[in-house]
Amino acid sequence: MKVNIEIDVTPEEFRKLMGWPDVRGFQDELLEHLRKQMQAGAEGYDPLSLMKPYLSQAAGTMDAFQTMMGGLMQNYAQGGEQDPDQSDEKS
């Protein structure tokens, strides 16, 4: 049996429905502060240094995803053999 429930709400309505706080004002203030610091040329506020932690995490995640997909494709190419642990459970 398959049941589908469709809820048509805006992101704002969903946020209120879930009881999440409205942080839009805080985000706007933070971004404005970052813009001012970048325009003033303050040390450490260049775009590359701000995004560096996120870019390194994204690269690691992509490597992990590629490794996982490579393993799946290799298993599929070998005829989808089961792990030795799983075949012991069935006997």
C-alpha positions in Angstrom: 0.0 0.0 0.0 1.3 3.4 -0.9 0.0 6.7 0.6 1.1 10.1 -0.7 0.4 13.2 1.2 0.9 16.6 -0.5 1.1 19.7 1.5 1.1 23.0 -0.4 2.7 25.7 1.8 5.2 28.4 1.3 8.7 28.3 2.9 7.5 31.0 5.4 4.4 28.9 6.3 6.5 25.8 6.7 8.9 27.6 9.0 6.1 28.7 11.2 4.4 25.3 11.1 7.6 23.7 12.3 8.1 26.3 15.0 11.5 27.4 13.6 12.6 31.0 14.4 12.7 33.7 11.8 16.5 34.4 11.5 16.2 36.5 8.3 17.0 39.8 10.2 20.1 38.2 11.8 21.3 36.8 8.4 20.8 40.2 6.8 22.8 41.9 9.5 25.6 39.4 9.3 25.9 39.6 5.5 25.9 43.4 5.7 28.7 43.3 8.3 30.7 40.9 6.1 30.2 43.2 3.1 31.4 46.2 4.9 34.5 44.4 6.2 35.3 43.1 2.7 34.8 46.5 1.2 37.1 48.1 3.8 39.7 45.5 3.0 40.0 44.2 6.5 42.4 41.3 6.9 40.8 37.8 6.7 37.7 39.0 4.9 38.5 38.2 1.3 36.0 35.8 -0.4 38.5 32.9 -0.8 39.4 32.8 2.9 35.7 33.0 3.9 34.7 30.1 1.7 37.8 27.9 2.1 36.4 25.7 4.9 33.2 25.0 2.9 35.1 24.3 -0.3 37.4 21.8 1.4 34.4 20.0 3.0 32.7 19.9 -0.4 35.7 18.3 -2.0 35.9 15.6 0.7 32.2 14.9 0.3 32.6 14.6 -3.4 35.5 12.2 -3.1 33.5 10.0 -0.6 30.6 10.0 -3.0 32.8 9.0 -6.0 34.4 6.2 -3.9 30.9 4.9 -2.9 29.6 5.0 -6.5 32.8 3.3 -7.8 32.3 0.5 -5.3 28.6 0.1 -6.3 29.5 0.0 -10.0 32.3 -2.5 -9.4 29.9 -4.8 -7.4 27.3 -4.5 -10.2 29.9 -5.3 -12.8 30.8 -8.5 -10.9 27.2 -9.7 -11.1 26.0 -8.2 -7.8 27.7 -10.8 -5.6 26.7 -10.7 -1.9 29.1 -10.1 0.9 30.4 -13.4 2.5 28.8 -12.3 5.8 25.3 -12.0 4.1 25.5 -15.4 2.4 26.4 -17.2 5.7 23.2 -15.9 7.3 21.0 -17.5 4.6 22.5 -21.0 5.1 
